[in-house]
Amino acid sequence: MTDHFPDDTSSRPGDIVALHEHGPPPADFAALFISGMERRPKSLVGSMLLDRRSPAFHRLCALPEYYLQRAELEILRDQAVAIARLVGPAAQLVDFGRGSSAQTSLLLSVLDRPWGYVAVDRDRDRLLDDARLMQQRYPRLWVEAVRADPRIGFDLPPNAGGGRRLGYLPGNAIGTFAPPEALAMLSLWARELGRRGLLLVGVDLRKSVLILEAAYDDPHGLNRSLILDMLRRANRELGADFDERMFEYRVRFDKDSGRVRNDLVSLGSQEVHVGGRRIAFDPGEAIHVEESWKYSVEDFQALARGAGFRPLQAWFDAKRLFSLHLLEAAT
């Protein structure tokens, strides 16, 4: 771990107090993309490669069919008093999501005089951008930044404000991990947040296939465009020669497991050149992009207990499509 402090060590609220760096820098786009193309089966880590700050993603979030962000914001607005009461004053918010998200800003606005804000991200530049943005928006906060992979162990900066530490994982980020991976990550966070530490986590609920299909395979083609953007980026940055017309965006729903799976499927036999490598595709061969796991309230709370958390409260939007769970570390 390395810590970088400002030249002026008399840091005060309104400054980014420190940048803490854990582990090696993350692999760049080229390394991630090429290694994914060389796997069997081929796969791309959508959560690491998709540009969720792109205009296309913001347009997707605005669609009536794509309920996730809208439902979470509704819960935060409606349950502001209850959340603030359970968290208590002078909390240190540890953001495992995106510091510039509407959800994070709304959460900070409902908490009772939060003391500190810790942004956590793998990408150093994006992390610093987020931390500086939060510093500008909330000049009274003690802002720190941690470059780390939230899936592996790292030390959180001290919580000197006197309140509780509150981790926050917005959206359905927990659902992008298969349940065994989610269990391992939650177990890690229970230890890092410490005794009586809290975690507020968004969890997408099981629901009808029709609702999921409209959200993940929207009639406007925005989901498809976001996924294909990865191929377009490879063409731009890596000199690849993908023909997006030769790939079909396909969504599969598994009712038994509660999983939504997104793939790009080759429409024929083809060969693509990427970074000096030749990548062959058979007809019908899929590039696996992303999974999204849905839970019942009971199943997620059982997962949380297995990870060392005690469920305190669960809240829902009016249509009961999405949920926010407040968990307390039991160790």
KELOVEX-654097 format. One record per residue: residue in one letter; z, y, x of N, C-alpha, C, O in turn. Coordinates in pm, whole numbers, plus 32768, in hexadecimal, padded with zeros to 4 digits. Atoms other than C-alpha are relative to their C-alpha. Example, Ala and Ser with C-alpha at 12.3 -4.5 7.8 and 13.67 -1.06 7.14 Angstrom:
<sites>
A80007F898059830C7E3E84CE80008078805A8042807680C2;S7FFA7F897FAE82CA7F9685578049806D7FB3805A80DC7FE6;
</sites>
This chain:
<sites>
M80007F8980558000800080008000807C80588045808080BE;T7FFB7F7F7FBB7FB881618076801B806C7F9A7FE880677F2A;D7FE07F8F8057804482A17FE17FC9807E803F7FDA809480B6;H80387F837FCF7F9283EF8001804480727FB7803D807C7F3D;F7FB77F91803B806285267FC87FBB808380207F78808D8087;P803A7F7E7FE37FF086907FB2803D803C807E80AD801880A5;D7FCC7FBD7F8A8018876C80E6808280487FE080E080498030;D7F867FBE802C811A88338024805A7F977FC080427F6E7F4E;T7FAC806C8032822F87337FF98063802D7F9780AA7FDA7F5E;S7FA77FD0806A82F188117F0A7FB87FF77F7B7FA9805A7F33;S804E80158079822E87777DEB805480227F8580CE80147F86;R7FBD7FD58079828487EE7C917FAF7FCE7F897F3B7FAA7F99;P804E80248075822087937B2E7F8280557FF87F8580CE8010;G80817FBC7FFF80B287EC7B067FAC7FD780767F327FEB8075;D804B80357F8F805187537C567FE87F6B7FEC80347F297FA4;I800980907FED7FC585F87C96805A7FE1807680377FFE80E8;V7F9A80107F9980F9858E7D5A7FD07FA4806F7FE57FC280E4;A802B805E7F98805D84657E0F7F917FA77FCB7F877F8D7F53;L8060806A801B7F3B83757E1C80307F84804980377F8380C4;H7FD2807F7FC67FBB82137E547F8A7F9F7FFC7F4B7F8F7F94;E8071805D7FFA7EB681147EC580337F768025807C7F658086;H7FD5808A7FEE7EEB7F9D7EAD7F857FA780107F277FAE7FC1;G806980627FEF7E097E8E7F337F7F803E80317F7680B88041;P80817FCD7FD07CA27EAA7FAC7FB7804D7F937FD280397F1D;P80507FBA80657BAD7F967F017FB27F9C7FAC7F8D7F327FDD;P804C805C80557AF97EF67DDB7F707FF2802F7F3A804C806F;A808D80167FDE79A17E617E0C7FA980667FB87FC8808E7F48;D80587F9E803E78857F517DC77FA37FBC7F9C7FA27F427F8E;F80598033806977807F2C7CB67FA27F9680377F8F7F2E7FF8;A8061805F7FC776867E7D7D9B80407F78801680077F127FF2;A7FBE807F7FE2777F7D757E0C80257FB67F8080127F3D7F76;L7FDA803F807E77FE7D357CAB7F867FC87FB77F897F587F84;F8076802A804B76A47D217C147FBF7F8780417FA07F257FFD;I8045806E7FBB76087C417D1C80527F807FFD801C7F147FE6;S7FAD8079800677307B537D297FFE7FC27F7580017F487F67;G800880348087771F7B367BAF7F7D7FB87FE57F7B7F537F9F;M80828040801275AD7AE07BBA7FF77F7B804A7FA67F258027;E8005807B7FB175F179CF7CBB80627F977FCD80657F288002;R7FA48062803A76FF79267BE97FB47F9E7FA87F437FB77F7D;R80358061805F76BF77F27B18806E7FDF7F9B80D07FA07FC2;P806E7FB0803776B4784779FE80098092802C807280C18059;K80057F737FDA764A79AD7A428061804F7FA7806D80347F30;S7FA27FB0804E774B7AAE79D68011808880408005809780B9;L7FE07F797FD477997C1E79EF808480267FC0809B800C7F4A;V7F7D7FD8803478F77CAA79C97FED80837FB67FED80EF7FF3;G80217F89804E78B47D9A78AE8065806F800D804080E48013;S7F997F987FF97A037E4D78C77FFA804F8081802E80BE8088;M800A7FBA7F8079B37EA97A317F79804480127F6E80A38060;L80877FCD7FEA783F7EF37A117FD0805C7F917F7C80B37FA9;L802B7FAA806E78197F9478BB8034808E801380A680A2803D;D7FD87F747FF57821810E78BB8038802F7F7B7FED80577F21;R7FC07FDB807D791F815C77AC801380977FF2805280C67F93;R7FFF7F6E800C78FE82D077F17F7680357FDB7F6380AE7FCE;S80887FD4801B778E82D877A07FF680387F72804680157F1C;P80157FCE8088770C839976727FE97F8F7F9C80127F997F28;A80198070805B769B824C75E080827FC17FD1808F7F9C7F5C;F7F81803B802877FF81C675E2804A805C7F9E8086802C7F3E;H7FBF7FA3805D78858301753B7FBB7FFD7F777FFD800A7F10;R8046800C8080777682E1743280287F7E7FBA80377F7B7F40;L7FD5807F803B77DC817673FF808980107FBE809D7FE17F4E;C7F797FED8038794981DB73CA7FFE80517F80805780457F2C;A800A7FAB807778D782D572C37FC37FB87F887FC87FEC7F18;L803E8048806F782381CE71F1806A7FD17F9D80D67FA77FC7;P7FA18035806378CF817070A980207F6D801980907F407FFE;E7FEC80907FEC78A180017108805E7FE1807580A27F7B8075;Y7FB1801B7F8779518022725A808A803F7FED809F80B5800B;Y7F817FD080357AB5804171E1806D8011806980D18053804C;L7F8D80147FA87B888005731A80488082802580BF8091800C;Q7FBE7F857FD57BC9816173A58034804F7F8980A280867F8D;R7FD97FB380777BD58203724E80817FC77FC280D980127F99;A7F8A803E803A7CD5810671CF807C8018805680E9802D8021;E7F8D7FE97FA87DB481317301803180907FF580AA80A87FF1;L7FD87F7480107DB182AC72E1804980157F7B80A880627F74;E7FBC7FF680827E108288717280907FD0800B80EB800F7FD5;I7F7880357FF17F3D81B371D280578063804D80C9807E8026;L7FB27FA37FAF7FAD82A872DE8028807C7FB0809880AE7FBC;R7FE17F8A80517F9783CC71EC80697FE07F9680C9802B7F82;D7FA8802180718044831A70CD808B7FD5802E80ED7FEA7FE7;Q7F8080387FD28158827C719F803E805180728092801E80BB;A7FD17FAE7F90819C839C728F80998007800780D37FF68072;V7F6E7FF18002830683CA722380437F7E802880A27F7E8076;A7FC380827FE28357825672337FEF7FDC8093804C7FAA80D2;I8018801F7F7382B7822C738A805A80548059809A802080B5;A7FAD7FA67FAE836A835C741A80937FD97FF980D97FE0805E;R7F738025800F84B982E8738F80217F838052808A7F7D8093;L7FE5807C7FB7849D818C74277FF480118097803F7FD380E3;V80127FEA7F7084248207757A806E8059803780A0804180A5;G7F987FA57FD38522832175937FC8807080567F5180738075;P802D7F8A7FB585148465765B7FE77FE1809380167F7D80C9;A80137FFE7F6E849D84A377BF7FC37F8180377FE87F5480A3;A803E807D7FD383C4836C77D97F9D801A80727F658086807F;Q806C80027F9E82E2831C78FE7F927FA77FC77FA67F2F7FB5;L806F804A803B819182B3786D7FA87FC8806F7F74801280C2;V805680447F9F80D381B2793F7F837FD47FB67F887F7B7F61;D807C8012804B7F6A81B478C97FA87F9880457F6D7FB380AE;F805580697FCC7EB6806B79077F7280087FC87F1F7FB27FE3;G80847FF0803D7D8A80EB78447FB3806F80427F9E806C80BC;R804E7F907FCD7CC4822C786C804C80817FE38069809F7F6F;G7FAF7F8980127D83836E78A47FBF806A7FA9800680B97F6B;S80427F98804E7C7B844277F87FE97FD57F6F7FA9801E7F23;S801C803280867C7B836E76BA804880527F9680B1808C7FAF;A7FC27FBA80707CC58409756B80867FC27FDD80E380087FB5;Q7F83804380217DD3830275358072802D805C80E18047802D;T7F977FD97FA27E92835E76728030808E7FE480A880A97FE4;S7FDB7F76801C7E8984D076228054800A7F8180B680547F7D;L7FB27FFE807C7F05849074C1808B7FC6801680ED7FFA7FE1;L7F7D803C7FE5801C83AD7540805B8063804880D080718024;L7FAE7F9D7FB8809584B77634802F806F7FA3809D80A47FB2;S7FDB7F93805B809685B6751B806D7FD77F9E80B4802D7F6A;V7F9B802B8061817684DF743D80847FDA804380EB7FD57FFF;L7F8480267FBD827684787546805F8077800B803480EB800A;D7F987F9A7FF883BD853775648011802C809280507FE780E2;R7FF37FC37F7B83A38614769C7FE97F9D807180417F8A80C5;P8019805F7F9482FE8512777E800E804280897FE780B5809C;W7FE57FC87F7A8360854078EB7F8C7FEA80607F65804680A9;G806380207F9A8252849179B27F8A7FB37FC87F917F777F5D;Y807A8047802480F5840279A17FC87FBC807D7FB47FFD80E3;V8038804D7F92806D82EF7A837F7C7FC37FD17F7A7F707F77;A80838039801F7EF882A37A747FE67F8B805D7FFE7F9480D5;V801E80787FB27E8F81467AE87F6F7FDB7FEA7F427FCD7F78;D808D8025800A7D2580EC7B357FD47FC38084800E7FDE80ED;R8037803B7F867C5980207C2C7FAA8062804C7FA2805D80C7;D80617FA57FC57B6181387C6B80458081802D807C80CA7FD9;R7FB67F8F7FC97BEE82467D517FCE80867FC9801E80DA7FA0;D80377F80802E7B0383607CEC801D80177F6C804680847F44;R7FE57FF5808F7B25831B7B79809580187FE780BB80667F8F;L7F6F7FF0800C7C9E82FE7BA1802A808F801A807780C97FCD;L7FDA7F777FDF7CBD84517C497FCB80627F99800F80C47F78;D80357FAA806A7BDB84F17B46805C7FFD7F86807C80667F4D;D7FA8800E80747CB984677A3180868045801880B8808D7FC1;A7F7E7FC57FE37DFB84D17ADD7FFA80988000805480DB7FCC;R800D7F6E7FFD7D7F86327B1B7FEB80397F74801F80A47F53;L80157FD380897D09864F79B4808580037FB480A280637F6C;M7F80800380457E5F85E67934805E806C803680AE80A57FEB;Q7FB07F947FC47F0386DB7A277FDD80857FC0803580D77FA4;Q802B7F82803D7E3487F57993802B80087F6E805480737F3F;R7FDC8000808E7E7A878E782C8096800B7FEA80C4804A7F8B;Y7F6F800880127FEF8752785E8045802E808080797FDC80CC;P7FCC7FCE7F80806B8835797880947FE5801580C37FEF8087;R7F71801D7FEF81D887DC7937801A7F70802A808B7F4E804E;L7FEE808D7FDC819E866A798280037FED80977FBF803580E1;W7FFF802C7F7481F085CB7AD27F947F94800C7FA97F237FE0;V807680568003809C852C7B147FEF7FB680857FF27FF380F0;E801E80527F8B805C840C7C057F8B7FA47FE07F6E7F897F6B;A8075805580107F31832B7C3E80117F838056803D7F8B80C8;V7FF580807FBA7F2981BA7CA17F787FBC7FFF7F467F957F95;R807C804C7FF87DE8811D7D2080247F6E801780557F488082;A7FDC808E7FFA7E187FAD7CD87FB77FB67F927F887FF27F31;D80338056806A7D937E8B7C1080777FDA7FA980D17F947FD9;P7F8B801D80547E817E747AE7801A7F6B7FEB80857F457FBC;R7FEF809080147E4B7CFA7AE180527FBF806F807C7F4D8061;I7FB380387F917F007CC97C2D8077805A801E807D80CC7FEF;G7F837FBA7FEC80517D377CAC7FF4808180507FA5808980AE;F7FF47F847FB5809E7E977D22808180457FD580B5802C7F69;D7F847FB8801C81CD7F7A7D317FE180827FB67F8880CE7FDD;L800C7F81804681EC80927C368055806A804680BB80488081;P7FAD7F977FC5826B81E37CB18085800D7FB6808F7FE57F42;P7F7C7FF5803F83DA82327C6B7FFC804F7F7E7FA980A97F6B;N7FF07FB9807F843F82A47B1180808052800880ED80207FEF;A7F8B7FAB7FE5852583CA7B588021805E7F8D807780B57F9C;G7FEB7FA2806D851984757A0780767FE27FA6809D80357F55;G7F8D80248051863C83BB796B7FE07FB87F8080397F7F7F41;G8028804780798574832C78487FCB7F7680207FD77F468091;R803480877FED84D281DC78177F71800580347F2B80698024;R8089800E7FD28392816778B77FAF7FBF7F917FD67F567F5D;L80558031806D827C813277B77F747FE480367F2B80418057;G808980237FE08143807378157FAA800B7F847FD97FF57F14;Y805B7FF28072801380AE773A7F7A7FC180227F3C7FE38087;L808480407FF47EDE7FD477137FB580187F7E7FC97FCF7F1D;P80427FDA807E7DFB807876107F8A7FA77FDE7F637F4E802B;G8076804A802B7CD77FF0754E80227F6D7FEF80947F497FD3;N7FE7809080007CAE7E7875507FED7FCA808D7FB67F5E80A0;A8012802A7F757CB77E6576CD80417F78801A800B7F298066;I7FC080827FEC7DAA7D4076BC7FA67F907FCF7FAD7F208002;G8057806580397CA57C8875EF7F877FDD80557F3F7F7F8036;T806E80227FA67BA67C8E770B80267F9180607FD47F6480B0;F7FD1806E7FAD7C797B8577B8801C7F877FA780537F957F3A;A7FDD807B80477C917A1B774680977FF57FFA80DC80288053;P7F6E800480107DF179CA76CA804E7FD6807D80B680138098;P7FB3801F7F867E62791D780F8002807380648068808C80A5;E80037F8D7FA67DF07A4C78D9805580727FC9809B80B68014;A7FAD7F98803E7E937B3977E180947FE2801380E3803D802C;L7F7580287FEC7FD87A7477FD802D8020808E809A805680A3;A7FDD7FE67F747FD47A8C7979800F8096801A806B80C08061;M7FFC7F707FEA7F8D7C027971807A803E7FBC80BC80937FF6;L7F8A7FCC8046809A7C4B786E80817FD9804980DF8028804F;S7F8A802C7FB481957B7F793A8015805A8078808680808098;L7FF97FA67F8D81447C557A68803480897FD6808A80C3801A;W7FD87F7B802D816D7D9779A4809180037FD380D680677FE4;A7F738005802982BA7D267913805B8013807980C180578071;R7FB17FF07F85833E7D0C7A777FF3808D8039805580C88065;E80177F7B7FC682A07E547AE88043806F7FAF807A80CD7FE9;L7FC47F988054831C7F1F79C080987FFD800880DA80627FEF;G7F7180097FEA847B7EA07A02804F7FEC7F80801A7FF87F11;R7FA9801B807285A07E547921800280777FA0801680E97FC9;R80087F9E806D85857F0F77D67F83805680087F7480B57FBB;G80817FBC8000842E7F89783B7FB17FDC7F847FC07F6E7F4D;L804C8013807C83407FAE77167F6B7FF6801D7F3A802C8080;L809280087FFA81D47F5576E27FC980147F747FEC7FCA7F18;L80487FE9807D80FF7FE375C97F727FCF80147F2A80038069;V808080417FE77FC97F0E75A97FB07FF57F7E7FE57FCE7F16;G8059800F80717EA07F1774BF7FCD7F727FF67FA87F35805B;V802C808A80177E3F7DC974257FA57FFE7F867FCD80277F19;D805D800C80717D0E7D8C734E80227F817FB2803A7F187FEC;L7FD5806D80567D5D7CAC72277F8B7FA87FD67F187FD47FD2;R8066805A80377CA17B7E71A67FD280387F798020806F7F2C;K803A7FC8807A7BB87BDE708C7F7F7FB87FE07F587F5B8027;S80798045802B7A7C7B7A6FD87F8F801280667F87807880AA;V80737FFC7FA679437B2C709F7FA580767FDD7F6980B18036;L80587F92802978867C326FD4802C8084803E7FD980D3806A;I7FCE7F847FC379687D4A70527FE8800080967FBE806580CF;L8016800B7F7079537CCD71B97F6D800F80247F4A80508086;E80907FF87FE677DB7CA771A77FD080907FF87F8080BC804B;A80297F74800D77B17E0D712E8031805480757FEE80B2809E;A7FC77FB37F9278927E8C72477FBE7FE180857FA5803B80D5;Y802F802B7F7D78047DC273697F697FEC80087F317FDE8075;D8092800A800276997DA372FD7FCE80647F987F91803F7F33;D80177F968062766B7EEF724E7F6C80117FE17F177FF98037;P808C7FF08027752A7F39718E7FB7806E804A7F3C80748048;H803E7F937FB574ED806D72677FD97FD6808D7F93802080D3;G802480337F7C74CE7F9A73A3804D803E80738023803180E6;L7FB57FC07F9475D7805B746780467F9A8059804B7FAC80D3;N7FC680697FAD768E7F2074D87F977FC6805E7FB07FB480D5;R806D80387FB075447E91754F7FDB805F80717FC8803380E3;S80277F9E7F9B74EC7FD176078067800980708043801680E5;L7F977FFA7F9A763E7FDB76B97FF87F8A805F80077F9A80D8;I800980777FAB76157E7777377F84800780587F8A7FE980CF;L807C7FF77FB274AD7EAF77A38007806D80697FBB806980CB;D7FEF7F987F9A751E7FE5786180227FC5808880017FFF80EF;M7FDF803E7F8075A37EF7796B7F827FD480497F797FDF80C4;L807F80267FC274437E7279A77FB3807C802D7F77807D8098;R80447F837FDA73B57FD379A8803E803B807E7FF8806D80D6;R7FBC7FCB7F8974BB803D7AA67FDA7FAE807C7FC57FE780E7;A802B80547F8F74617F147B837F738026802C7F55802880A4;N80887FD47FDC72F57F847B7380038083804E7FBC809380B1;R7FF97F7D7FBF735280E87BD580407FF8808A800A802D80EC;E7FAD7FF77F87745780A87CDF7FE87F9080647FFF7FA180DB;L800F80737FA774027F527D6D7F6E7FD880157F527F758058;G808D80207FF172877F597D577FD87F807FB87F767F407FDE;A80208079804C728A7E3A7C5B7F8880197FA67F5E808B7F91;D80767FF4805771657DF37B7480157FB67F7B7FBC7F6F7F4D;F7FE7803A8084720A7D807A307FA480407F987F9180BA7F98;D804B7FD28075712C7D9C78FC80597FE77F8780677F757F5A;E7F9E8011806C72247DDC77E37FC27FC27F84800A7F8B7F30;R8042803E807471207D6876E680077F6880077FEE7F247FA4;M7FF980917FEE714F7C0A7775808D7FCA7FEA80A97F568007;F7F77802C801A72BF7BFD7712802A80277F73800E80957F44;E7FCE7FE98087735E7BDF75BC8099800C800480DD7FBA8040;Y7F6F7FF0800D74BA7C63757280317FA37F927FFC7FA57F22;R7FD280648060757E7B5174C4809980017FF980DC80048060;V7F708002801776DB7B4D742D80247F7E7FBA7FE47F577F58;R7FD2807B803E77957A0E73DB8093800F7FD880E2804C801F;F7F797FF8803678D179EC730A80397F747FF27FFA7F1C7FB9;D7FBB8081800979C678CC7328807D80147FAB80E1804C7FD8;K7F8F7FEC805C7AAD78C571FB807E7FBA803080EC7FEE8020;D7F8B804E7FD87B9077BA728E80508045806D80CB804A8067;S7FBA7FC07F907BE1787573CF801680957FEB806680D38031;G7FF67F7080147BBB79D573447FB88050806A7FE180BF808B;R80467FC17F907AC17A2C74547F7780337FD77F2E7FF17F8D;V80877FC9800A79907B0E74517FC57FFD808C8004802A80EB;R8040800C7F7C789C7ACA756E7F7A80487FFD7F2B80367FA0;N807E7FB67FF3777F7BAF75DE7FB07FC780757FE47FB680E3;D805880347F9876577B2576A27F7B804A7FFD7F5580847F97;L808D7FDE7FFA74FF7B8F77167FB57F7E801B7FD37F38807C;V804580817FF9740F7A6D76E47F6F801480297F2880667FEF;S808A7FF77FD072CA7A3F77A37FA17FC77F987FB57F597F65;L80618029806671A17A2876B67F927FA880387F397F7C7FEE;G806680567FC470D1796077AB80227FE280908086801380C6;S7FF1801B7F7170AF78D679097FD6807C804E7F6980B28038;Q801F7F857FB770BC79FB79FA804B8003808580AD7FBB8099;E7FC07FEC7F7E71177A677B598014809580157FB880E58002;V7FDC7F747FED71C87BAD7BA7802F8013808F80717FBC80C8;H7FD77FE07F7871FE7C537CF8806F80687FFB806280D17FBD;V7F8B7FA77FFF73517CF47D3880378005808E80627F9F80C4;G7FC57FF17F7B73C27D7E7E877FCB7FA0806680167F6C80B8;G803E805B7FA172CD7CA97F4A80107F6D7FDE7FE87F17802C;R7FEE808A802B73287B6D7E897FA67FE27F8A7F86803B7F3A;R8050802C807272547AA77D96805B7FB47FA0809B7F527FC6;I7FAA803D806673087A4C7C547FA67FC47F957F5B800C7F53;A805480458063726279477B74804D7FED7F7E80C57FD37F7D;F7FC980178085729E792B79FE7FAC7F987FB87F317F9E7FB8;D8043805E8059724B7805791F7FF9803A7F74804880937F52;P80037FD2808B71E5783D77B580847FE07FBB80B67F707FC3;G7F82801580467320786A76E6807B800B805780EB7FFE8024;E7F8B7FF37FA873FF78997817804780837FE5800880EC7FD3;A7FB07F8B8025751B798B77D48044803E8079806E7FF980D6;I7FA57FB67FA875C27A9778A2807A801F7FAB8072806B7F4B;H7F867FE5804C77277A967824803780898029804A80A380A0;V7FD87F777FE2779F7BFE7809809480187FE280DD80478039;E7F777FD9802478E87C1D775080337FA87F8F7FE67F777F3C;E7FBD8042806E79E27B72766F8069805E7FC680A080B3800C;S7F977FB180417ACD7C0F7575804F7FA37FA5801A7F6E7F43;W7FAB805D804A7BEF7B4174F3804F804C7F96808480B87FAE;K7FB77FC680717C8D7B8A73A1807B7FA97FE480787F307FF6;Y7F82804780147DF17B2C7345803680177F73801A807E7F35;S7FA57FE4806E7ECF7B007219807C8041803B8095803780B3;V7F857FC17FD080137BC37231805C7F97803D80977FAD80A7;E7FA580697FD180D77A80725A7FD37FC7808680257FAF80DE;D803280387F837FF579FA736D8014806180758039803780E2;F7FEE7FA37F9180027B3A74398093800E802480B68014809A;Q7F727FF37FE0817A7B5A741A80367F858048808F7F90809C;A7FD980787FB681A179F1748C7FD18009809180197FE280EC;L80337FEB7F7880C67A4575B9805B8060804C807C804880C0;A7FAA7F9C7FC0819F7B76760380887FC4802580BC7FDF8091;R7F7F803F7FE182E17AAB75EF7FF37FA38078804B7F9F80CE;G801680597F8F825079AB76DE7FF3804A8083800B801180ED;A80117FAF7F87820C7AC677D3807F804A802780808091808C;G7F837FBD7FDD83727B4477CF801980827FB7806A80D37FE3;F7FEA7F898051835B7C5276C580447FDB7F7C80387F6A7F4C;R7FC6800D8086841F7C7F75847FB6805F7FA27FBB80D87FB7;P80457FA6805E834B7D047462806580567FB480C580227F79;L7FA97FA4804983F07E3973CE7FC5802B7F7B800C80347F17;Q803E7FCA807982F47EB672D07F697FEC80097F2F7FF28075;A809280038009818E7E88725D7FD6805E7F90801280607F25;W80357FA1806280C67F9371A67F6C7FE27FE87F297FA7803C;F8088802180287F797F7D70F07FBC80797FC17FFE80D27F8C;D804B7F9B804B7E65805C706D7FFD7FD87F6D80277F6A7F49;A7FFB801780917E3580766EF57FB17F847FD77FD77F407F77;K8052807480237D277F686EF0802D7F8180487FF37F168034;R7FC780717FB37DF47E846FD77F937FBB80547F897F408058;L806580337FA47CD47E5E70CA80367FF8808F800B7FA380DD;F7FD27FF07F767D957EBF7203809880107FFF80D380327F99;S7F6F7FF67FF97EFC7EBE727C802C803C80857FE6803080EA;L7FBC7FD27F877FDF7F69737880877FBB800680D27FBA7FA4;H7F83804A7FEF81027E9F740280558044806A8025806280D8;L7FA17FCD7F9D82337F2E74AF80577F8B802D809A7F4A7FDD;L7FBA80717FC582CC7E2E759A8068803480648054809C80A2;E7F997FDC7F9F84097E3C766D80107F8E8064801E7F1A803D;A7FED80657F98842A7D8877BA808C7FC67FF480EE800F7FF1;A7F8080428016853E7C887792804A7FE3808080C17FC1807C;T7FBF80237F8185877C5579048030807D80498069807280B5;
</sites>
